[in-house]
Amino acid sequence: MTATDTSSQSGTPWDKLSGQYRLHPGCSPSIVGQRPVLGGGRLGHLLQGQQGEQVGRTLGSLFTLCAHAHRRMADMVLAAASELPQAVAACEAPVMLLLETARDHLRNIALDWPQRLPEFGAGAPSMDWLRDCPLSLGTVRPPADADAAWQALTAFRAWMESAVLQQGVAQWLAEQREPEALAQWCSAHAGRLLPARCLAAWHPLAGHLRPPMRRLDLLDEDTTLQTAQLRELAQTMAADADFVQRPTWRGQCAETGPWTRLRHRHAQQSIQTSAWTRLSVRWLELMELAAADPGSEGPGGAALLASGALHLGEGQALAWCEMARGLLLHWVQLDVKGAVQDYRVLAPTEWNFHPDGSLAQTLAALSPGDTAAARTLASAFDPCVSCTV
């Protein structure tokens, strides 16, 4: 489901599980909605008694847009709760997360971006630029092993360099990483390349929309500090079944997305973040994922996408990963038989669409009826459920 705009406020009732958000520019509250499956312990009840792969399959059917990330988290959190460190390490090679996150970014850019821009009309977006792309946008069987996944990423990089960028991806990143340099590149290539056309169309308005940055700094390079912070958050998740619908970190709202990755936290502190930089970072990260190689993800290099799991106590664990829309966390409590007793998911959308968060405050400050700005902001924060203006 994608963020869309509609002039109708009389609307359809919220889906019993997936939910939706409605944005009201110039109003308070400016964000109304929720994802019912996350609140009131509903997810725990749905998963209660399930074990092993069944948990991942159920979560993949509930959270279809990022099903691979939820299945990965289910495997990791169940292994950690069962105190199986070797199983946690073997759940899935990091390259699998890189490959599937690249697929998620590509799918969002190719299918969702054009639908969020009025100038493209209501028809299906052109897919010509994706001709011969080796990375399918549909659901596919995961690669057999890490070597096969690296081969898939290498093929994607070769296609990106020859068919899209028309230059080496490493050179492109060195030249276009800065926001204004990227804006100029998008303008120059808008006529031949759909993602560049979308970003160029967003830039004039999105560049002037500057929601205050409140990054979710839950992960940290200091592993001792990170462990303490993750334990603190897990305790809150466990104590309050509704916390995952309106999460805060130490009493403050926060945001998460590709612009808040652990790997480039310090490098981005000097950049003034706008709606446009939040949008364009997805294209930049797609290039970074295409440029990845086994050396960049080895012991000596910072992970492009952080992930891990933490045993918290008897049958209890927390798992996390940086995926396409931001930081995803799963918490589980197992019973004495190793089956799910309770389960919580804390996803990026609930951080970003918090009714008191940075996005909500920026929407409230708009002129009433400014649907263009509201639509642009929704695209920048990229909800994973239906979102109407």
N, C-alpha and C positions, 0 to 999 in steps of 0.2 A: 504494500500500500504506500502511496506517495502523498506528498503535500500538494494539495490542489487548492484552487480558489473558486468560490462560488458567491454569487450575490444573494442567494437565498439563505435566510436565517431560520426558516421553518423546518426543518430538517428531519432526517431519518433518525430513529432512535439508535442509541449507541449499541454496537454489537456487544453481546453478553460477555465476550472474552477479550476481543482485540481492542475495543474502544476507539476513541478518537479525541482530537483536540480542536477547539474552535478559538480563533484569534479575533480579538475585538480592538482594532487600533483606536487610540484616543479614549479608551474606557478603562475602568477599574472594577472588577478584575479584567485584565486584558487577555488572559489565557484561561479557558474553561474546558475541563475534560479530564480524562484519566484512562488507564488501561486496567479494566476491572480484574483481569486474571491475576494481577500482581497483588492486589489488596485483600485484606481480610483472611489471609491464610489460604486463599483459594488454590493457588498453585501447589501448596503442600498437600492439600486434600486430593488434588488430581493425581499427584505422583505417589501418594501414600501406598506403601506395600510393594512398589516397583523396585527392581534391582537391575544392575548391569546395563546392557545395551538398551533395554526397554526404556530406561529413563531418558537417554539421549534421543531415542526415536520419538518419544512423546514431546519433548521440548522442541525438536526440529519441526514437528507438525504445528506447534503453537506459535513459534517464532520463525516464520518461513523466510523472511528476508535475510536473516543472518543465521540460518539453520546450522551451518558448519561450525560457527563459533560456539553456539549453544551445545552442540554435540561434543565439541572438544572440551568445554568447561565441565560438562556432565562427567565425562570420562576422568578428567583430572581430579575433580572434587570427590568423586566416589572412591578413587584410588587413595587419595590423601586421607579421607575419613576412615578408610580401612587400614591405614598405616602401612601402605605398600609403596615405599619411595621408588623402587624400581619400576613399578607399574605407572607411577606418575611420569617418570622420565620417558617411558616408552609409549605413553598415550598417543602422542603424535609429534613428529619431528617439527621444529619451528618453521621449516620451509613450507609445510602444509598451510600454516596460518598466513604466511606471506602470499602464497599463491591464491588462496581463497579470498583474502582481503583485496588483492589486485582485481580478482573477478568481481567482487562486490562494488569496488570503485568504478570499474568499467561499465558494469550494468547500470549503476546510478547515473553516470555521465551520459551514456548512450540513450537510455530509456526515459529517465526522470527529468533531466535538465531541460530538454526541449518542451516537455509538457508543462513546465513551470514558467515558461516565458510566453506571454500572449502573442508575440510576433510570429511564433511558429504555428499558430492556429490549433485547431482541435484534431487534426489528422495525425497519423502515425509519423514519428520522426524518421528522417532519412537514415538508412543504415549503410549507405554506400561507403563511408569512410572506414567501416569495419570489414570490408571485403578481404577475405583470406586471413582474417585474424585467427591465430591458433588457439585463443582462449575463448571457449564457448561461454555465452551469457546464460545459458540454461543450466539446469541441475545435471551434473555429470558425476560419474563414479570417481571418487578420489584416486589420485595416482597410487600405484602399488606400493611405492616406497619413496624415501627421500631423494634417491637418485633420479627417479622418474619425475618427481616434482621439480627438481632443479632443471631437468631437461625441458620441462614445460615452460618454466620461467625464462630460460635461455632462448627458446623459440619465440616467446612473446617479446623479449627485448629485440631480437633480430627484426621481427615484423614492425615493431614500434619505430625502430631506427630507419628502416627502409621506406615504409609506407606512410608513416605519420609525421615524424619529426624531420625526416630527410637529413639527419645528422646523428652522430653518436649521442646516446642518452646522457653519458657523463659530461660531455661538452655542453649539451643543452642545459643541464642542471647548473653548471658553472656560470652560464651566461644569463639564465632567465630566473634564477631563484628569487631575486629581489622583487618586491611587489610591482614597482613601476616598470621594471624591465619586462616582467611577465605581461603586464597590461599592454605594452607596446607590441610584444610578440603576438598576443591574441588579436589585436587590431590588424596587424599585418597579415595574419593567416586566416582571418574570419571567413574570407570568401571561399576557401577550399576545405576547411576543417570544422566540423560541427562543434566540438568542445571549445575551440577558440572563439567561434561565433557566439556561443552561449556566454562565455566569460566576458567577451567584449560588450555584449548587450547588457550584462549586469553591471559592469564597471562604473558607469557614470553615477548611478543611484547608490549601488552597494558601497562604493568607495567613500560615500559621505555618511553612511549609517555606521555609527561607532558604538555598539553596545560595550559597556565597561567590561573589561576582562576579569573574570573571577575563575581562574583555572583550578581544576581539581588536582591538587598536588598530594595525592594519596600515596603514589609510588615514589620511591626515592632511591638514589644511587647508594645511599647508606643502607645496607640490608638490615641492620639492627633497628634503625629508625623505621624503615618500611614495615618490618614485621610488627613492631609495636603499633603502628598506625592501622595496619590491616586488622589486627586483633581488636583494636578499639572499635573500628567500623563493624566488624563481625558481631561484636557484643550488642551493638545497637540494632543491627538487622535481626538478630535472634530475639531480642526483647520486645520489639514492636513490629507486629505483622504488617502494619500499614506504612512503615518507614520507607519501604522501597518505592512507594507511589509518590512521595514528596520528600526525597532525601536531602539532607544537609550534612556538611562536614564541619564539625565543631561549632554548630550553631549558625553557620553561614551557607547560603546557597552557592553553588559552584557549577561550572560548565566543563564538559569534556568533549573532545573531538580530535581529529587528526592534528589540530593546531596545539594540542596540549600533551603531545607525546613526551614520555620521559627522556627520550634520546636527545631532543633538541630544546629542552626547557630553558637552559641558560642562553642559548643562541637567540631565542625569540623574545627575550625580555626587553630588548631594545626596539622591537618592531611595534608600531602602533597598529593594533589589530582592528580591522573593520569587518563589516559583513562580507566585503569582497575578498579579503584575505582568508576568511573562514571558508568561503566557497572555493577559491582557487587552490587552497592547500590540498584539496582532494586530487586535483590534476597533478600537482607537484609530487604528492606521495605515490601516485600511480607510477610516475617516472622513477622514483627512488626504489620502488619494489621491482620494477623492470630491470634496474641496474644492479640488483642484489646478486651476490655470488656466495659460494660456500665460505670464502675467506672473510667476507664482511659479517657473517653470522657465526663465526667461530668464537673460541674462548677469548681471543684477544680483542674482539670488536664489540661495540655497543649494539645490542639487538635493535633491529628496526622496529619490531613490535614486541613489547614486554609481555611475558605471561609467566604464570607459576601457580603453585598451590601450597596451602599451609594447613597442617594438622592442628586442630584447636583443642582437642580433648577427646573423651570417649565417644567415638562414632561421629565426630563433628569436624568439619573442614570448610575452608574457603578457597576458591580458585578465581583467578582473574586473567584477563588478556586484553590487550589493546587491539580492537578490531575496527572495521571501517568507520563506524559512527562514534567511536570513543572507547572508554574503559567499560568492560563488561565484567560483572562479578556474580558468582554463584556461591550460595551457602547451603550446606546440607547437614541434617542430623539423621543418623541411621539408628535403627533399633538393634537389639541384640542379635538378630538374625541377619543383619547386613542389608535390610530393606529400608527404603526411605520412610522416615517418620515425619520429617518436615523438610521443606525446601523453599528457598527464596532466591529470586533473580533481581539484581539491580542493574538496569540497562541505561545506556546514555540518554535516551529520550526523556526519562523521568528527571534526570539532573537538568537538562537543557530547557525543558518546558515546565519547570517549577513555577507556580503562580506568583512567586515573589523573587524570581531569579533575574538575571541580567537581561534576558530576552523579554520577559514580561515587563520590566521597567522601561525598556526602550519602546515597546509597543504602546504602552500607556502614554508615553510622551509624544506620540505621533498625533497629527491632526485626525479627528474623527473621520472615518471614511477613506483614509489613505491606504487603500488596499494594495497599491503597487509596492509601497515600502514594506507593508506587513508580509506580503507574498515573498518578497526578496529576503526578508529576515527569516521566514520559515524555511526557505531553501538553504540559507546559510547554516542554520542549526539542524536541518535535515532529520525530521522525525521519522520513526520507523512504523508509525501508524497513520491512519487517515487524518489530515489536518486541513481545515477549511477556514477561509477568511470571510 
